[in-house]
Amino acid sequence: MSEEQKWLESRESEKKAKVGDWVTVKTVGLTERYVVESIEGDFYTVIQKEGTYTHRLTLDKNKVRKL
């Protein structure tokens, strides 16, 4: 494996969100930040809390971008 491939793989792993990371959702109308609550396969469960209100979404990994 070349140095360039190793570097690309390390960059890719840095882009993946982990539980507890802040993310944005790539969906029209949702502009706020969310926290990754859990990851099940290719699906991320993200959560946003405002006071006692909790907004929870389960999204494909392609709809989530790490901040």
C-alpha positions in Angstrom: 0.0 0.0 0.0 1.5 3.3 -1.0 1.9 6.3 1.3 -0.8 8.2 -0.7 -3.4 5.4 -0.1 -2.6 5.3 3.6 -3.0 9.1 3.8 -6.4 8.9 1.9 -7.6 6.2 4.2 -6.6 8.2 7.3 -8.4 11.2 5.9 -11.5 9.2 5.2 -11.6 7.8 8.8 -11.3 11.4 10.1 -14.4 12.4 8.1 -16.6 9.7 9.6 -18.7 10.8 12.6 -18.5 8.9 15.8 -21.0 8.8 18.7 -20.9 12.1 20.5 -19.6 14.2 17.5 -21.5 17.3 16.3 -22.9 17.0 12.8 -25.0 18.9 10.3 -27.8 17.2 8.4 -27.8 17.5 4.6 -31.6 17.9 4.2 -33.5 20.9 3.0 -34.9 22.9 5.9 -32.6 21.5 8.6 -29.8 23.9 9.3 -29.1 23.3 13.0 -26.4 21.1 14.6 -27.1 17.7 15.9 -25.2 15.2 18.1 -24.7 11.6 17.0 -26.5 9.4 19.5 -25.9 6.0 17.9 -24.7 4.3 14.8 -26.3 1.1 13.4 -24.6 -0.1 10.2 -25.0 2.7 7.7 -27.6 4.6 9.7 -26.9 7.4 12.2 -29.3 8.5 14.9 -28.8 12.1 15.6 -30.4 14.2 18.4 -31.0 17.9 19.1 -32.3 19.1 22.5 -33.9 22.5 23.2 -35.0 22.6 26.8 -37.3 19.7 27.3 -38.0 19.2 23.5 -35.9 16.5 21.8 -35.7 16.1 18.0 -34.4 12.7 16.9 -33.6 11.6 13.4 -32.4 8.4 11.9 -30.5 9.1 8.6 -28.3 7.4 6.1 -24.6 8.0 6.5 -24.6 10.1 3.3 -27.0 12.7 4.8 -24.7 13.5 7.8 -21.6 15.7 7.7 -19.2 15.9 10.6 -18.4 19.5 11.9 
